[in-house]
Amino acid sequence: MNKAIRLTLLLLCLTLYYGPLQAQNKYTISGYVSDGGTGEKLINANVYEPADYRGSATNLYGFYSLTLPAGTYQIIYSYVGFKSQVKTIELNADIQLNVALEYDSAIEEVTVLGGAVNNKLKDSQMSKEILSVSTIKRLPAFMGEADIMKTLQLMPGVQSGSEGSSGLYVRGGGPDQNLILLDGVPVYNANHLFGFFSVFNTDAVKNVSLYKGGFPARFGGRLSSVIDVRMKEGNEKKIHGGAQLGLISSRFFIEGPIKKDKTAFHLSARRTYIDLLARPFMSTEETTGYFFYDINAKLNHKFSDRSRLYLSVYTGRDKAYNEYDDEWEANSSSYNDYMYWGNLTTALRWNYMFSNKLFMNATVTYSDYNFNVDSHYKENDQTDSNAFIYEYSSGIMDWSAKVEFDWYPTPGHELKFGANYTYHTFKPGVETTKETDSTADDIIKTFGGNNTYASEMNMYIEDNFSLSPLLKANLGIHTSAFYVENTWYHSIEPRASIRYLITDDITLKAAYSKMQQYLHLLSNSTIGLPTDLWLPATKRIKPQVSDQYALGAVYDGIKNVELSAETFYKTMDKLIEYKEGVSFFGSSVGWEDMVETGRGEAYGLELMLRKEVGKTTGWLGYTWSKTSRQFDKLNFGNWFPARYDRRHDASIVISHKFNDRIDIGATWVYGTGNAITLPTHEIRLLPAAEHDRVWYESNIPYFEHRNNYRMPDYHRLDFGINFHKQKKRGMRTWNISVYNVYNRQNPFFLYAGHNDEGNKVLKQITLFPILPSVSYTYKF
């Protein structure tokens, strides 16, 4: 056991031992904080006693617990965007108090001590960002679709893969190193339309949290980030709904009580109709199309103030197809090509409050991601018939059960602990071909690996506590084990985050996280294609591991404005990449023979200026970073820039509310060009004999090293405006957005071509020019 683990365990033991000694003659106020208009529980709402600033924040389910000495107190309940409430309490016994906050339309006048949404100054947690759905919807929308993942790309330390992509590259990590949770269930492919949209319908989303480092012990299984998306629970007071009509998609939602203040539901869905719009322009013999859809549903039931049950479901699917059918006289031919992929996630959750200080969440989940390709060809004539069928399928399926506890033993201590078990089924990609001929037997060939089954277990304990008014820490241990192919892997991962308050306006933070990941994503693309394969660690391929260190500071001395700076250093090991020239299609060998194992490192500086309260909100973000990779059998064993390495990344995000009828949003982004591999010159091979010159002379490209070239820098301006109008039965909103306002010709990829004089030149493909879009929304 190394020194970091021993120190973390020692500090945890000391805090757990010391805390109960201070608990005499104290009483506890506990309960739930909710939205008074809908009954939705509020996450991270502030509950505090202002005289000595002793307080707490609600957990993911709106529960809080605050222990104080006997006496009379004024307790303030607050949340950004809602009117604060002050409760005068005579505390001489334990009290259960549920509080409903009312929405404040005059949000520019709301003042919340430290900020209820993102309390960086007071919180021991670092490298965390919280996004509200209202912020996301105010920003310009690509093709009319407000998108969570694209908004997260605007945060310092987070980069996009390529033009239009919703993939995330966090602090030098790959897309497989992001733990994306929807109501606590992992989502393995969060992309629609080959990465241009994400699977998260903003109508169904309640809250989004991003962790880039300083990971609390309750999270594990990934190296680079945690994206925790929580769905709406449903309106407990009245029926509420809405619909949106856009250029390429439409969506609707409805929610309300089944039994008022006891049982509520939420249902939302969306679908694109690119295929329907294009169909009138196609021939009668051939049809080509693409569409995706999402459905989110959630049901919650309140048994009592102590007990509540939730059921949440998400299903979504993409489908691209090409169908051809032709007949002439006695002959006919047809072919059908389909590519479809999608997710199904389900969570059944039970919350129970054992006491004013102990809260439990027990969950069972199911997740299934699959990708399929089907290609069928058939031809008939008067004398013969033949057919060819090609099928490819891959995916990953999980069953999981976990139990988690939030315990508030004494003032200044918030203890979390729990355990989780997951049973994985990996389908690493199977290809099947079938040839049928009327004169011969069927010929069937199958390539690819068999299903692999694995068990993953983890336990954690973490304590968020105050050592003094100036010093606060979050210390924890995450332990995990993974069983696959009669092989055990295990890990002990210490986590530590410390905050020291220098003045009322300035705080310093430091964090360390060790992470282990038992899953790999085998990818040969940069835009999150569904052909990427999820694979487990095996006897031959070890788990990925990382160590991340971070230092930061927060300044909160300007009213409603927060300035933060963080620097990080991260090492990664046991990363995988395809061998040179290898692809996942058409290979008869197992995937383990197709990859190399290597390591990586990343470091950088992140700056952020953010304003969350007022008519004008937004942030300015800047990242300087470097990330590189090293594989013994790639690039001659030398280090090379990772393909998502960018030296500079900047964003400006602004939204302004003029009045209740008009608000605008604008974003500007800049990034160093992505690293790609291009030949620096060519080697000419001459024939052995002069008379063979015409037929055998050829050129071979020479590559200096992997990712040796930079694409041109990327920058783009987006603008959007919303026009709202209160109608008799609801609210109407027109949204007009313009993507790439000044029509920047950003490169999607580069290739070698020829100019008009026949000379070789480097050419680029630009994906999106200036793109206006309009959408209509009605909510009731």
C-alpha positions in Angstrom: 0.0 0.0 0.0 1.6 3.3 -1.1 1.9 6.4 1.0 -1.0 8.2 -0.6 -3.4 5.4 0.3 -2.1 5.1 3.8 -2.5 8.8 4.4 -6.0 8.9 3.1 -7.1 6.0 5.2 -5.5 7.5 8.3 -7.3 10.9 7.8 -10.6 9.1 7.2 -10.3 7.1 10.4 -9.4 10.2 12.4 -12.4 12.2 11.1 -14.8 9.3 11.7 -13.4 8.8 15.2 -13.3 12.5 16.1 -16.7 13.4 14.8 -19.0 11.5 17.2 -17.2 13.0 20.2 -18.6 16.4 19.3 -22.2 15.3 18.8 -23.6 15.7 22.4 -26.6 18.1 23.0 -27.2 18.8 19.3 -30.3 18.3 17.3 -31.0 17.8 13.6 -33.2 19.6 11.0 -33.7 17.5 7.9 -36.1 17.1 5.0 -36.4 17.9 1.3 -36.1 21.2 -0.7 -38.3 21.3 -3.8 -39.7 23.6 -6.5 -43.0 24.8 -5.2 -44.5 25.1 -8.7 -43.8 21.5 -9.8 -42.7 19.5 -6.8 -39.3 18.7 -8.4 -36.6 18.2 -5.9 -33.8 20.8 -6.1 -30.2 19.5 -6.3 -27.5 21.5 -4.5 -29.9 23.9 -2.8 -28.3 25.8 0.1 -29.5 25.3 3.7 -27.6 27.4 6.1 -27.6 29.3 9.4 -26.1 32.7 8.6 -24.8 33.8 12.0 -21.9 31.4 11.9 -22.4 30.2 8.3 -23.1 26.6 9.3 -24.9 24.9 6.5 -25.5 22.0 4.1 -26.6 21.4 0.6 -29.2 19.1 -0.7 -28.1 15.8 -2.3 -29.1 14.4 -5.7 -32.6 13.7 -4.4 -33.2 17.0 -2.7 -32.5 15.7 0.8 -30.6 17.8 3.4 -29.6 17.3 7.1 -28.2 20.1 9.4 -27.2 19.5 13.0 -26.9 22.4 15.4 -26.7 23.0 19.2 -30.1 23.5 20.9 -31.3 27.1 20.5 -33.3 29.4 18.3 -32.1 29.9 14.7 -33.0 31.6 11.4 -32.4 29.0 8.7 -32.2 30.3 5.1 -33.2 28.0 2.2 -32.0 29.3 -1.2 -31.4 28.3 -4.8 -30.5 30.5 -7.8 -33.6 31.5 -9.7 -35.9 31.0 -6.7 -37.0 33.3 -3.8 -35.1 32.5 -0.6 -37.1 31.5 2.4 -36.2 32.2 6.1 -37.5 29.8 8.7 -37.3 30.7 12.4 -36.8 27.4 14.3 -36.8 26.6 18.0 -34.4 23.7 18.1 -34.9 21.5 21.1 -35.6 18.2 19.3 -35.0 16.7 16.0 -37.2 18.3 13.3 -38.3 17.2 9.8 -39.0 20.2 7.6 -39.7 20.1 3.9 -39.5 23.4 2.1 -40.9 24.4 -1.3 -39.2 27.4 -3.0 -41.1 29.6 -5.4 -39.6 30.7 -8.7 -38.4 34.3 -8.9 -39.0 35.8 -12.4 -36.8 38.8 -11.4 -33.7 36.6 -11.4 -31.3 39.6 -11.8 -32.3 40.7 -8.2 -31.6 37.3 -6.7 -28.6 37.1 -4.4 -27.4 33.8 -3.1 -24.5 33.6 -0.7 -21.7 31.8 -2.5 -24.0 30.8 -5.4 -26.4 27.8 -5.1 -25.6 26.4 -8.5 -21.8 26.3 -8.5 -20.4 27.2 -5.1 -16.8 26.9 -6.0 -15.5 29.3 -3.3 -16.9 27.4 -0.3 -16.9 23.8 -1.7 -14.0 21.5 -1.2 -14.8 19.9 -4.6 -12.7 21.2 -7.5 -12.8 20.7 -11.3 -16.6 20.5 -11.2 -19.1 22.5 -13.4 -22.9 22.5 -13.1 -25.2 23.5 -16.0 -28.8 24.4 -15.8 -31.1 23.5 -18.6 -32.3 27.1 -18.9 -28.7 28.1 -19.7 -28.4 25.5 -22.4 -31.7 26.5 -24.0 -30.7 30.2 -24.1 -27.6 29.5 -26.2 -27.6 29.2 -30.1 -28.9 25.8 -31.2 -27.3 23.8 -34.0 -30.1 23.1 -36.5 -32.6 24.1 -33.8 -31.5 21.4 -31.3 -30.2 22.6 -28.0 -27.6 20.1 -26.9 -26.0 19.3 -23.5 -22.8 17.8 -24.9 -22.1 20.8 -27.2 -22.6 23.1 -24.3 -20.1 21.1 -22.2 -17.6 21.5 -25.0 -17.5 25.2 -24.2 -16.1 24.6 -20.8 -12.3 24.9 -20.1 -10.5 21.6 -20.2 -13.2 20.1 -22.5 -12.6 19.8 -26.3 -14.7 18.5 -29.2 -13.5 15.9 -31.6 -14.3 17.6 -34.9 -16.7 19.9 -36.6 -20.2 19.4 -35.3 -19.3 16.4 -33.1 -20.8 16.0 -29.7 -17.9 13.9 -28.5 -15.9 15.0 -25.4 -12.1 15.0 -24.9 -11.5 16.0 -21.3 -8.0 16.9 -20.0 -6.2 14.8 -22.6 -8.5 11.7 -22.3 -10.4 9.9 -25.0 -14.2 9.5 -25.4 -14.1 6.1 -23.8 -12.7 7.7 -20.6 -15.9 9.7 -19.9 -18.4 8.1 -17.5 -21.7 9.3 -18.9 -24.6 8.7 -16.5 -28.3 9.1 -17.2 -30.1 8.8 -13.8 -27.1 6.8 -12.6 -27.1 4.4 -15.6 -24.0 4.4 -17.9 -24.7 5.4 -21.5 -22.1 3.8 -23.8 -22.9 5.8 -27.0 -24.2 9.3 -26.3 -24.3 10.3 -30.0 -26.9 10.7 -32.7 -26.2 11.4 -36.4 -22.6 10.1 -36.3 -21.8 12.5 -33.4 -23.5 15.7 -34.5 -26.2 15.5 -31.8 -26.3 13.9 -28.4 -28.9 11.5 -27.0 -30.0 13.9 -24.3 -33.3 15.6 -25.0 -33.3 18.8 -23.0 -37.0 18.6 -22.3 -36.3 15.5 -20.2 -33.2 16.8 -18.3 -33.3 18.4 -14.9 -29.6 18.9 -14.0 -26.1 18.3 -15.5 -22.9 18.0 -13.5 -19.4 17.7 -15.1 -16.4 16.4 -13.0 -13.0 16.9 -14.8 -10.8 15.9 -11.8 -10.7 15.7 -8.1 -13.2 12.9 -8.4 -15.3 12.0 -5.3 -14.8 8.4 -4.2 -18.4 7.5 -5.2 -17.4 7.7 -8.8 -15.2 5.1 -10.5 -14.6 3.1 -13.7 -13.3 5.9 -16.0 -10.1 8.0 -16.2 -11.1 11.4 -17.4 -14.5 12.7 -16.5 -18.0 12.1 -15.0 -21.0 13.6 -16.7 -24.0 13.1 -14.4 -27.3 13.8 -16.1 -30.5 13.7 -14.0 -33.9 13.4 -15.6 -37.0 15.4 -14.5 -39.2 13.6 -12.0 -42.5 15.0 -13.2 -44.8 17.8 -12.1 -46.7 16.8 -8.9 -49.0 19.8 -9.0 -50.6 20.1 -12.5 -50.4 18.9 -16.1 -47.7 20.6 -18.0 -46.4 20.0 -21.5 -45.1 21.4 -24.7 -44.0 20.7 -28.3 -41.3 22.0 -30.6 -41.2 22.0 -34.4 -37.8 22.5 -36.0 -36.2 22.2 -39.5 -35.0 18.6 -39.1 -36.7 17.3 -35.9 -39.7 17.8 -33.7 -40.3 16.8 -30.1 -42.9 17.0 -27.3 -43.2 16.4 -23.6 -45.9 16.1 -21.1 -45.8 15.7 -17.3 -48.1 15.9 -14.4 -49.6 14.2 -11.4 -51.3 10.8 -11.5 -52.3 11.5 -7.9 -51.5 15.1 -6.7 -48.5 15.5 -4.4 -48.1 11.7 -4.4 -47.5 10.2 -7.8 -46.2 12.0 -10.9 -44.9 11.2 -14.4 -42.8 12.7 -17.2 -42.8 11.6 -20.8 -40.8 13.2 -23.7 -39.9 12.1 -27.2 -38.3 13.5 -30.4 -37.7 12.3 -33.9 -35.8 13.6 -36.9 -37.5 13.6 -40.3 -34.6 14.0 -42.7 -35.7 10.8 -44.4 -39.3 12.0 -44.9 -38.3 15.4 -46.3 -36.0 13.8 -48.8 -38.3 11.0 -50.0 -40.3 13.0 -52.6 -37.0 13.7 -54.4 -36.0 10.1 -54.8 -36.6 7.6 -57.6 -39.3 4.9 -57.3 -36.6 2.2 -57.4 -34.2 3.5 -54.8 -34.8 5.0 -51.3 -32.1 6.4 -49.0 -32.7 7.8 -45.6 -31.6 8.4 -42.1 -33.5 9.2 -38.8 -33.1 9.0 -35.1 -35.5 9.1 -32.2 -35.5 9.3 -28.4 -38.0 8.4 -25.7 -37.6 9.4 -22.1 -40.1 8.3 -19.4 -40.0 8.7 -15.6 -42.5 7.8 -12.8 -42.1 8.6 -9.2 -44.3 7.6 -6.2 -44.2 9.0 -2.7 -45.1 6.3 -0.1 -44.4 8.7 2.8 -42.0 11.6 3.7 -39.4 8.9 4.3 -39.9 6.6 1.3 -40.1 7.3 -2.4 -39.9 5.1 -5.5 -38.6 6.1 -9.0 -38.7 4.3 -12.4 -36.8 5.9 -15.3 -36.5 4.6 -18.8 -34.6 5.9 -21.9 -34.6 4.3 -25.4 -33.2 5.8 -28.6 -32.1 4.5 -32.0 -30.4 5.7 -35.2 -31.1 4.1 -38.5 -29.5 4.8 -41.9 -30.7 2.8 -44.9 -30.6 2.4 -48.6 -33.2 0.3 -50.4 -33.2 -0.6 -54.1 -35.8 -2.8 -55.9 -36.0 -3.1 -59.7 -38.0 -5.5 -62.0 -37.9 -5.9 -65.7 -39.7 -8.6 -67.7 -38.8 -11.9 -65.9 -35.8 -10.5 -64.1 -35.4 -8.7 -60.8 -32.8 -7.4 -58.5 -32.8 -5.8 -55.1 -30.5 -4.8 -52.4 -31.1 -3.4 -48.9 -28.4 -1.9 -46.7 -29.2 -1.0 -43.1 -27.1 0.5 -40.3 -28.8 0.9 -36.9 -27.6 1.4 -33.4 -29.1 2.5 -30.1 -29.3 2.5 -26.3 -31.8 1.2 -23.8 -31.4 2.2 -20.1 -33.7 1.5 -17.1 -33.3 2.4 -13.5 -35.6 1.4 -10.6 -34.6 3.4 -7.5 -35.9 3.5 -3.9 -35.0 6.4 -1.6 -35.5 5.8 2.1 -34.7 8.1 5.1 -33.8 5.9 8.0 -33.4 8.9 10.3 -32.8 12.6 10.2 -29.1 11.9 9.6 -29.2 8.7 7.4 -30.5 8.6 3.8 -30.4 5.6 1.6 -30.7 5.1 -2.2 -31.0 1.6 -3.6 -31.0 1.1 -7.3 -31.2 -1.7 -9.9 -30.4 -0.9 -13.5 -30.3 -2.4 -16.9 -28.4 -1.0 -19.9 -28.1 -2.3 -23.5 -26.2 -0.7 -26.4 -26.0 -2.4 -29.8 -24.8 -1.7 -33.3 -25.8 -3.6 -36.4 -25.1 -3.6 -40.1 -27.3 -5.7 -42.5 -26.7 -5.9 -46.2 -28.9 -8.1 -48.4 -28.5 -8.5 -52.2 -30.7 -10.7 -54.4 -30.9 -11.3 -58.1 -33.2 -13.5 -60.2 -33.4 -14.2 -63.9 -35.1 -16.8 -66.0 -32.5 -19.5 -65.4 -30.7 -18.7 -62.1 -31.0 -16.9 -58.8 -28.4 -15.9 -56.2 -28.2 -13.9 -53.0 -25.7 -12.5 -50.7 -26.2 -11.5 -47.1 -23.8 -9.7 -44.8 -24.4 -9.0 -41.1 -22.4 -7.4 -38.4 -23.3 -6.9 -34.8 -21.6 -5.7 -31.6 -22.6 -4.2 -28.3 -22.5 -4.3 -24.5 -25.2 -5.2 -22.0 -25.2 -4.5 -18.2 -27.2 -5.6 -15.2 -26.4 -3.7 -12.1 -27.4 -3.3 -8.4 -26.1 -0.7 -5.9 -26.9 0.7 -2.5 -25.7 4.2 -1.4 -25.9 6.0 1.9 -25.6 9.7 2.9 -24.9 10.0 6.6 -24.6 13.3 8.5 -23.1 12.2 11.9 -22.1 15.6 13.2 -22.0 19.2 12.1 -19.4 19.7 9.3 -19.4 16.0 8.3 -21.2 14.6 5.2 -20.3 10.9 4.9 -21.1 8.9 1.8 -20.6 5.2 1.4 -21.9 2.4 -0.7 -21.4 -0.6 -2.9 -22.2 -1.7 -6.5 -22.2 -4.9 -8.6 -22.4 -5.0 -12.4 -22.6 -8.0 -14.7 -21.3 -7.2 -18.2 -21.9 -9.0 -21.5 -19.5 -7.8 -24.2 -20.4 -8.5 -27.8 -17.1 -7.6 -29.5 -18.2 -7.7 -33.1 -19.3 -10.7 -35.2 -19.4 -10.7 -39.0 -21.6 -13.3 -40.9 -21.7 -13.7 -44.7 -24.1 -16.0 -46.5 -24.0 -16.8 -50.3 -26.9 -18.6 -51.9 -26.8 -20.0 -55.4 -29.5 -22.1 -57.0 -26.9 -24.6 -58.3 -24.9 -25.0 -55.1 -25.3 -25.3 -51.3 -25.3 -22.1 -49.1 -21.9 -20.9 -48.1 -21.8 -19.4 -44.6 -18.8 -17.7 -43.1 -18.5 -16.1 -39.6 -15.7 -14.0 -38.2 -15.2 -12.3 -34.9 -15.0 -13.0 -31.2 -17.4 -14.7 -28.9 -19.3 -12.9 -26.2 -17.3 -12.2 -23.1 -18.8 -12.1 -19.7 -17.4 -10.1 -16.7 -18.3 -9.1 -13.2 -17.4 -5.7 -11.8 -17.6 -4.8 -8.1 -16.8 -1.6 -6.2 -17.1 -0.1 -2.7 -16.4 3.4 -1.6 -16.4 5.7 1.4 -15.9 9.5 1.4 -16.1 12.2 4.0 -16.7 15.9 3.2 -15.8 17.7 6.4 -14.6 21.0 7.8 -11.5 21.0 10.0 -11.9 24.7 10.7 -13.8 27.6 9.2 -10.9 28.0 6.7 -10.0 24.4 5.9 -12.3 21.9 4.3 -11.6 18.5 2.7 -13.2 15.6 0.9 -11.2 12.4 1.5 -12.2 9.0 0.3 -11.3 5.5 -0.9 -12.7 3.8 -3.9 -12.0 0.0 -4.2 -12.9 -2.1 -7.2 -12.5 -5.6 -8.6 -13.1 -7.1 -12.0 -13.4 -10.8 -12.9 -13.0 -11.9 -16.6 -11.7 -15.0 -18.3 -10.9 -16.6 -14.9 -8.7 -13.6 -14.1 -9.1 -11.1 -11.2 -8.1 -7.4 -11.4 -8.5 -5.1 -8.4 -7.7 -1.6 -7.4 -7.5 0.7 -4.4 -8.0 4.3 -5.4 -7.4 7.1 -2.9 -9.2 10.5 -3.6 -8.5 13.8 -1.9 -9.7 17.3 -2.4 -8.7 20.2 0.0 -9.9 23.8 0.1 -8.3 26.5 2.1 -10.1 29.9 2.4 -7.4 32.6 2.4 -9.9 35.5 2.6 -13.7 35.8 2.3 -13.1 36.2 -1.5 -10.1 33.9 -2.3 -9.7 30.2 -1.8 -7.0 27.7 -2.8 -7.7 24.1 -3.8 -5.7 20.9 -4.4 -6.8 17.5 -5.5 -5.5 14.0 -6.2 -7.3 11.1 -7.9 -6.3 7.6 -8.8 -8.6 6.0 -11.3 -8.8 2.5 -12.9 -10.9 1.6 -15.9 -11.8 -2.0 -16.9 -13.3 -1.1 -20.3 -11.7 -0.1 -23.6 -13.1 1.6 -26.6 -11.5 0.4 -29.8 -11.9 3.3 -32.2 -10.5 4.2 -35.6 -12.4 7.4 -36.1 -12.5 10.9 -34.6 -16.2 11.6 -34.7 -17.7 8.9 -32.5 -19.0 6.5 -35.2 -21.1 3.7 -33.8 -18.5 1.2 -35.2 -16.4 1.9 -32.2 -16.2 -1.2 -30.1 -16.6 -1.5 -26.3 -14.3 -4.2 -25.0 -13.2 -5.5 -21.5 -9.9 -5.9 -20.0 -8.8 -9.5 -20.5 -5.9 -11.8 -19.6 -3.8 -10.1 -22.3 -5.1 -6.6 -22.2 -4.8 -4.9 -18.8 -7.1 -2.2 -17.3 -6.4 1.4 -18.0 -5.0 3.4 -15.0 -4.4 7.1 -14.3 -3.1 9.5 -11.7 -4.3 13.1 -11.8 -3.0 16.0 -9.7 -4.7 19.5 -9.7 -4.1 22.9 -8.1 -6.5 25.8 -8.3 -7.7 29.1 -7.0 -11.1 30.9 -7.0 -11.8 34.6 -6.6 -15.3 35.8 -5.8 -14.7 39.4 -4.9 -16.7 40.9 -7.7 -20.5 40.9 -7.3 -22.0 37.8 -9.1 -18.7 37.2 -11.0 -16.4 34.3 -10.3 -12.8 33.9 -11.5 -11.2 30.4 -11.3 -7.9 29.0 -12.4 -6.8 25.4 -12.4 -3.7 23.5 -13.5 -3.5 19.8 -13.8 -1.1 16.9 -14.6 -2.3 13.5 -15.6 -0.6 10.2 -16.4 -2.3 7.3 -18.2 -1.2 3.7 -18.8 -2.4 0.6 -20.6 -4.1 2.6 -23.4 -4.9 0.8 -26.6 -4.7 1.7 -30.3 -5.2 -0.2 -33.5 -2.0 -1.5 -35.1 -0.8 0.2 -38.2 -3.2 -0.5 -41.1 -5.6 -2.6 -39.1 -9.4 -2.1 -39.1 -12.3 -3.8 -37.3 -14.0 -5.0 -40.5 -12.8 -8.0 -42.5 -10.4 -9.5 -40.0 -10.4 -13.1 -39.0 -8.3 -12.5 -35.9 -9.5 -11.6 -32.4 -9.4 -7.9 -31.4 -6.5 -8.5 -28.9 -4.3 -9.3 -31.9 -5.3 -6.0 -33.6 -4.1 -3.6 -30.9 -1.1 -2.2 -29.3 -0.8 -1.1 -25.6 0.8 2.2 -24.6 0.7 5.2 -22.2 0.0 8.9 -22.2 0.3 12.1 -20.3 -1.5 15.4 -20.3 -1.0 18.7 -18.5 -2.5 22.2 -18.8 -3.9 25.4 -17.4 -7.6 26.3 -17.3 -9.0 29.8 -16.8 -12.7 30.7 -16.4 -14.6 34.0 -15.7 -18.2 33.2 -15.0 -21.4 35.2 -14.2 -24.4 33.1 -13.2 -26.8 35.7 -11.8 -28.4 38.7 -13.6 -29.9 39.7 -17.0 -26.5 39.1 -18.6 -24.9 35.7 -17.9 -22.2 33.5 -19.4 -18.5 32.8 -19.2 -15.1 33.3 -20.8 -12.9 30.1 -20.8 -9.4 29.4 -21.9 -7.3 26.3 -21.8 -3.6 25.8 -22.6 -2.8 22.1 -22.7 -0.6 19.3 -24.1 -1.4 15.6 -24.4 0.8 12.9 -26.0 1.0 9.2 -26.4 3.7 6.5 -26.6 3.4 2.9 -27.9 6.5 0.7 -28.2 5.4 -0.6 -31.7 3.9 2.6 -33.1 5.8 5.6 -34.4 9.1 3.7 -33.8 8.4 3.8 -30.0 8.6 7.7 -29.9 6.1 10.0 -28.2 3.7 11.7 -30.5 0.8 14.2 -30.1 -2.6 12.7 -29.4 -5.0 13.3 -32.3 -7.1 15.5 -29.9 -4.1 17.5 -28.6 -4.7 21.2 -28.8 -2.4 23.8 -27.5 -5.0 26.6 -27.2 -8.7 26.4 -26.7 -11.0 29.4 -26.0 -14.7 30.1 -25.7 -16.9 33.1 -25.1 -20.5 32.3 -24.0 -23.0 35.1 -23.4 -26.7 35.2 -23.0 -28.8 38.4 -22.2 -32.4 38.7 -21.2 -33.9 42.1 -22.4 -37.3 41.4 -20.9 -39.8 38.6 -20.6 -40.3 38.6 -24.4 -36.8 38.6 -25.8 -33.5 37.0 -24.9 -30.4 36.4 -27.0 -27.4 34.1 -26.8 -24.0 34.0 -28.6 -20.9 31.7 -28.5 -17.5 32.1 -30.1 -15.0 29.3 -30.0 -11.3 29.1 -31.0 -9.0 26.1 -31.1 -5.7 25.0 -32.3 -6.0 22.6 -35.3 -6.2 18.9 -34.6 -3.2 16.7 -35.1 -3.2 14.5 -38.2 -0.8 12.3 -40.0 0.3 13.4 -43.5 3.2 12.4 -45.7 6.1 15.0 -45.8 7.4 13.8 -49.1 7.4 10.8 -51.5 10.0 8.1 -52.3 10.1 7.2 -56.0 10.8 3.5 -56.7 12.4 2.9 -60.1 12.1 -0.3 -62.1 15.0 -2.7 -62.5 15.0 -2.5 -66.3 14.6 0.6 -68.4 11.9 -0.9 -70.6 9.7 -1.6 -67.5 9.7 2.1 -66.4 6.3 2.9 -67.8 4.6 0.0 -65.9 6.5 -0.2 -62.6 7.6 3.3 -61.6 5.7 4.2 -58.4 5.8 6.6 -55.4 5.6 5.7 -51.8 4.6 8.4 -49.2 7.0 9.0 -46.4 5.6 9.9 -42.9 8.0 11.6 -40.6 6.0 10.6 -37.5 2.5 10.0 -36.4 0.3 13.1 -36.1 3.0 15.2 -37.6 0.8 17.9 -39.1 -1.7 20.4 -37.7 -4.9 21.3 -39.4 -5.7 25.0 -39.7 -7.0 26.6 -36.5 -10.7 26.4 -35.8 -13.0 29.3 -34.9 -16.7 30.0 -35.2 -19.4 32.4 -34.1 -23.0 31.3 -33.4 -25.9 33.5 -32.6 -29.5 32.9 -31.4 -32.5 34.9 -30.4 -35.7 33.8 -28.7 -39.1 35.6 -29.0 -41.5 34.7 -26.2 -45.2 35.6 -26.0 -47.6 34.7 -23.3 -50.7 33.3 -24.9 -54.1 32.5 -23.3 -53.2 28.9 -22.6 -49.4 28.9 -22.6 -46.2 30.3 -23.8 -45.1 30.5 -27.4 -41.4 30.8 -28.4 -39.8 31.4 -31.8 -36.1 30.6 -31.9 -33.9 31.8 -34.7 -30.3 30.6 -34.6 -27.3 31.0 -37.0 -24.5 28.5 -36.9 -21.1 29.8 -38.2 -22.3 33.4 -38.6 -19.3 34.7 -40.6 -19.1 31.5 -42.7 -15.7 30.4 -41.6 -14.4 27.5 -43.8 -13.2 25.3 -41.0 -11.6 22.0 -42.1 -13.3 18.7 -41.5 -10.4 16.7 -43.0 -7.5 17.3 -45.3 -6.3 15.2 -48.3 -3.7 15.3 -51.1 -5.0 16.5 -54.4 -3.9 18.5 -57.5 -4.4 22.1 -58.6 -5.3 23.3 -62.1 -1.7 23.1 -63.1 -1.5 19.4 -62.1 0.7 20.0 -59.1 0.1 18.2 -55.8 -1.5 20.4 -53.1 -3.2 19.9 -49.8 -7.0 20.3 -50.0 -9.6 20.5 -47.3 -13.2 19.5 -46.9 -15.5 21.9 -45.1 -18.5 20.4 -43.5 -20.8 23.3 -42.5 -21.0 26.8 -44.0 -23.3 29.4 -42.4 -26.4 27.5 -41.3 -29.6 29.4 -40.2 -32.3 27.5 -38.5 -35.7 28.3 -37.0 -37.9 26.4 -34.5 -41.3 27.0 -32.9 -42.1 25.9 -29.3 -45.3 26.0 -27.4 -45.6 25.2 -23.7 -48.7 24.9 -21.6 
